[in-house]
Each structure stands twice: as C-alpha cells, then as structure tokens.
Amino acid sequence: MKERIKVITSNEQEKLKIPKGLRMLVRRCCNAILQTEKVEGNVDVFIAFTDDDGFKNYPGSSNADVDGVLSLPSDEMNEGVRNLGRVVISLEAVEAHADRFSSTFKNEAAHLTVHGVLALLGYSYDDAAAKSKMREKEELIMELIGFPYSPSYVI
C-alpha cells in the first residue's frame, strides 16, 4: 500500500471569502514540508481557516508565537494513519500580514501554513537557536514552493 499525505481543510469563518487556489496552496505547503522532513507513513494534517474572533476561542491562542497561526499537535494513530494535529490560521491575520509586509495574501497564507506545520513537527521559537533553525526551514520550504524570501518570515 502506497503511503499518503492527506491535508484536510475546514472553513470556520464567514468574514472573508477563501481565495481560489488557497486550499491547493496549503496542500502544496504541507506536502513540501512532510517530504523535506522525511515524514513517513500515512499522515493526516488538519488546517482550519478562521477569523480573529474564532482564533481567540482556541485554547493556547494567546500563547501563539506568531500572530494568526496556532499549532495544536496530536500525533495520534488511528487505523494506521498518524494525525499530526491541527493548524489554525486566521484569514484576517493573513490579510493584515500581507498589508504590513507589502506582500500577497497567498504568500502570507503559505508562510503561516509552513510555520504552523513545522510547529506540529516540533520546531519552535522557544529560544534564539530554535527560532533561527525554524526560520531557516521556513525559508527553505517557501523557496521550494515558489515563494522567495519575504520580511514576514522574520516576525
């Protein structure tokens, strides 16, 4: 049986329309990370799109190391499928990041996705060394999926 990566997205907000191609971009980000990190086996990753109010309702959102993205690791096994956890992304924060960094909505959505999934895999901003390692990995993945360096990667 061939190993598979399944990215499940959900829209938990009604304030912003999800741009065409965003779900595909999120899947590309997840696939690039999991292949680069050599994650093996059948894997599920959950990505929830929300707004700022919905984001604040998630436990731990006040401790998120980057505004607008929260990682809730799981690592549960169910019938041979490893659930890595859930990444929660505020689409309003994506929009604010795009404005703040003179970037695009898709670029910032990709960056927050990459950041969130790397956090599911254990990367963190806990100290300067960990932050540097995570930033390097973010830049590598963003380059792999076709988004060159942006100032937002160094939040």
Summary of the structure (lengths in Angstrom):
residues: 155
radius of gyration: 14.6
end to end distance: 41.0
largest distance: 45.6
contacts: 469
relative contact order: 0.17
helix: 45%
strand: 24%
